[in-house]
Amino acid sequence: MDLGKGRTASTDAEGSFAFQNLSPGPYTLLARPKIVERVSVHEGNRTEVVPTYYPSAVEPTQAESIVVRAGAELSGYEIRLQSVPVYRVRGVVLNPDGKPAAKAVVELQARIAGGNPHRFFFLGGTSSRQSFSIRTGQVGLPEPEEPFVTGDDGAFEFASVRAGDWTIRAEGNAVWDPARQTDVSDVGSDAFSLGRGDPDDLKIQLATPFRLSGVAVLTDGSPTPPGVALAVSLFSETGRAGSGGIVEPGGMLRIHVTPGAHEIRADVLLGNYYADSIMLGPTDVTSQRVELTPASPPLKIILKPAGTIRGTIEDAEIGTVVLFPQSVTGIAYSASSGACRAFALDGIPPGDYYAIALDHFDPRTMADAVRLRSLMPMATSVKVQQGSVANVPLRVNRVPD
């Protein structure tokens, strides 16, 4: 049994389990069969018992969150393990020169409809602020399959994979790069769907990451002030494809990139600014997918002064403030009030938002659009303007079980 956050327990002969000394907060309960039991084989189709979420769901998007409160004892949680059709996935990993890649690590990850799990959660702004992408579907983080290490022939096989949409990623052996003074691994990825037959000819072509240079500047072209920290991430259809940040004075950027089509995203980690636009040479590529190669022109991130929201949480020693766009799409933010009941959110782009104080909030499990919309009647409308400070008093609301 897995209860999220690294907590596991084994069932006894009657299938009973218990988790002790849990910290308050939301959890997802997952039952994993120790021995995979093949239920049936009919006309070449195989059915097996698979990991199952509470209450009895195969898809993580259908899992129900369990909220643990201080001093509570919860019981009566029952999971009926489910059996579903499974497929065999075979293929080969190739080095950049087209030869089989030995000892490459191959990972298989289910894709979630309505959001890219690789873009879901990250730290930003001050140390107390968290930023997260809002999911358009239900919450749920899929469990990855056990990785496979290729032999001398570069071949890989996953024997029992359920139907659905998947991404597959391979990473070659790390090799020391004297120019970068670090180990560098060739990487490759692909996306595919299962539901009709066993794919046995997948090919993952590894590529060597390259360095894309760039600069972060203010709107007048001046360099970013000292102390501003910026994270740049690149995402393809199969997940994260590169990352980097400010590594030199004057806002200079160095990003390690895998060749291919990517969306570039920039997030200010320190400093009250936001990324207004992203230029690749003379072209504005903000929120667009662009082909990147070693011959690509330099990147330019243009920053503008952001807004700040300050306030207090009344009638509570501690709480979490959640700020999300009134369109319920894009990026949202959260911050703890701490023992002083005060909170501050900086680095907020201009726009119309809802603010609400909650007794607990975990963006990794609670940031889907459906749940955020349900909070609107209790939330306070806030307008954030460029370079302005908005003061918002809030009261704590209890998150429904």
C-alpha positions, -999 to 999 in steps of 0.1 A, spaced: 0 0 0 12 35 -9 -2 66 9 17 92 -11 46 113 3 68 82 6 45 63 30 41 26 24 26 -3 44 21 -41 37 -12 -59 41 -17 -89 64 -33 -122 56 -67 -106 57 -57 -77 35 -58 -52 63 -33 -23 66 -25 7 88 -5 39 86 7 55 118 18 90 128 6 108 97 11 145 93 -21 164 86 -29 169 49 -44 153 18 -32 118 7 -38 95 -22 -41 58 -14 -27 32 -38 -28 -6 -36 0 -24 -54 -3 -62 -58 30 -79 -48 25 -107 -73 10 -99 -107 -17 -124 -113 -27 -131 -149 -65 -134 -149 -72 -145 -184 -59 -148 -219 -86 -146 -247 -77 -145 -284 -43 -132 -276 -56 -105 -252 -42 -106 -216 -59 -93 -185 -40 -87 -152 -45 -73 -118 -30 -38 -117 -22 -11 -91 -55 4 -79 -63 38 -63 -89 43 -36 -118 38 -39 -113 13 -68 -99 33 -97 -72 24 -122 -68 59 -135 -51 84 -111 -75 111 -122 -103 91 -106 -86 87 -73 -103 103 -42 -81 124 -19 -81 114 18 -78 144 41 -60 136 74 -67 161 102 -47 165 135 -57 139 161 -81 121 138 -83 83 134 -96 72 100 -108 37 92 -130 17 68 -110 24 36 -115 -5 12 -99 -10 -22 -110 -37 -46 -81 -45 -69 -90 -41 -106 -80 -62 -136 -76 -46 -170 -62 -56 -205 -25 -52 -207 0 -50 -236 36 -57 -243 58 -27 -254 90 -35 -272 116 -14 -290 152 -3 -293 172 27 -281 197 41 -307 227 63 -301 231 96 -320 251 76 -346 223 51 -351 239 22 -333 222 4 -304 226 21 -271 237 -3 -243 228 4 -207 204 31 -215 177 37 -189 142 36 -204 112 50 -184 75 48 -192 51 74 -179 13 77 -184 1 110 -198 -27 128 -181 -55 144 -202 -58 181 -196 -23 189 -184 14 181 -187 25 165 -154 60 178 -160 48 213 -159 26 209 -129 44 222 -98 75 243 -91 88 267 -65 89 304 -74 91 340 -61 101 342 -24 109 311 -4 73 311 9 56 313 -25 47 284 -46 35 285 -82 16 258 -101 -2 251 -133 -39 246 -131 -51 213 -145 -82 213 -167 -91 178 -157 -94 160 -124 -63 158 -101 -41 128 -102 -4 120 -107 3 87 -125 27 62 -111 56 56 -135 64 20 -146 96 4 -133 125 16 -156 142 -9 -180 180 -10 -187 189 -20 -222 215 -47 -231 242 -46 -257 215 -47 -284 197 -16 -271 164 -34 -269 138 -28 -242 106 -45 -232 77 -36 -208 57 -68 -204 24 -55 -189 13 -20 -198 -24 -10 -196 -42 8 -224 -39 46 -227 -16 74 -237 21 71 -228 54 88 -231 86 69 -231 120 85 -223 155 70 -226 188 83 -212 222 71 -222 254 68 -201 267 100 -186 299 112 -202 322 140 -188 320 172 -209 352 192 -203 336 224 -218 306 223 -194 326 208 -165 298 183 -159 285 149 -169 262 150 -200 238 122 -211 222 117 -245 184 116 -242 155 108 -264 117 104 -260 85 94 -279 48 93 -273 23 65 -282 -11 51 -274 -20 15 -264 -53 -2 -271 -49 -23 -301 -21 -50 -302 14 -51 -288 38 -25 -303 71 -41 -309 90 -17 -331 94 15 -311 126 34 -318 140 60 -295 168 81 -311 191 96 -285 204 131 -291 231 152 -274 218 182 -255 233 216 -266 236 249 -249 213 277 -259 226 312 -248 204 341 -239 198 371 -217 171 385 -194 165 423 -197 140 449 -186 116 465 -211 140 494 -218 168 469 -226 187 474 -194 201 444 -176 182 428 -147 190 442 -113 213 423 -89 194 395 -70 169 387 -97 168 349 -103 152 334 -134 144 298 -143 139 288 -179 123 255 -187 116 239 -221 88 213 -227 80 191 -256 51 167 -261 69 141 -241 79 163 -211 108 184 -199 134 189 -226 158 213 -210 163 239 -182 186 266 -170 188 301 -155 208 332 -148 243 321 -142 263 353 -148 259 390 -138 239 411 -163 211 386 -167 230 361 -190 213 328 -195 226 293 -203 200 267 -210 208 230 -218 184 219 -245 175 187 -263 171 193 -301 135 194 -312 102 214 -310 97 229 -276 77 255 -257 99 279 -237 87 290 -203 104 316 -180 96 320 -143 111 347 -120 122 330 -88 136 360 -69 127 396 -76 93 414 -81 92 409 -119 74 386 -143 84 374 -178 63 395 -202 76 380 -235 102 355 -248 121 363 -280 141 338 -301 161 361 -323 136 386 -338 106 362 -333 82 364 -303 78 327 -292 58 333 -260 34 304 -254 44 289 -287 62 257 -298 94 264 -317 121 242 -333 154 245 -314 188 233 -328 224 242 -321 221 269 -348 191 286 -331 196 324 -324 200 336 -288 171 338 -264 159 371 -249 135 372 -219 118 406 -213 108 413 -177 83 438 -164 76 449 -128 50 426 -112 23 432 -87 22 423 -50 -6 411 -28 -4 415 10 -28 409 38 -37 391 69 -57 359 77 -82 367 105 -92 343 133 -65 318 126 -29 311 137 -19 297 103 -34 292 69 -26 290 32 -36 317 8 -44 305 -27 -45 330 -56 -58 318 -90 -69 336 -122 -106 342 -126 -104 324 -159 -92 293 -139 -65 286 -165 -27 291 -165 -6 297 -134 -18 301 -98 0 308 -65 -1 299 -29 17 311 3 15 303 40 6 330 64 29 317 92 25 323 129 21 361 124 -11 356 103 4 379 76 11 368 40 27 383 9 26 372 -27 50 390 -51 60 384 -87 23 383 -97 15 393 -134 -12 418 -139 -47 404 -142 -80 395 -124 -77 369 -97 -95 352 -68 -79 350 -34 -89 326 -7 -75 314 26 -77 277 33 -69 255 63 -47 234 41 -37 232 4 -15 209 -16 -12 221 -52 1 187 -63 -32 171 -55 -57 199 -53 -50 223 -82 -76 211 -108 -99 236 -123 -131 219 -111 -120 222 -74 -108 258 -78 -141 268 -94 -159 254 -64 -140 278 -42 -151 309 -61 -182 317 -40 -160 319 -9 -131 338 -26 -123 375 -28 -119 392 -61 -85 409 -65 -72 430 -94 -34 430 -98 -18 459 -116 17 462 -128 40 474 -101 12 479 -76 5 466 -41 -30 453 -32 -40 447 4 -65 419 10 -79 407 44 -91 371 44 -107 345 67 -98 309 68 -121 285 50 -121 247 57 -114 225 27 -143 201 23 -134 164 29 
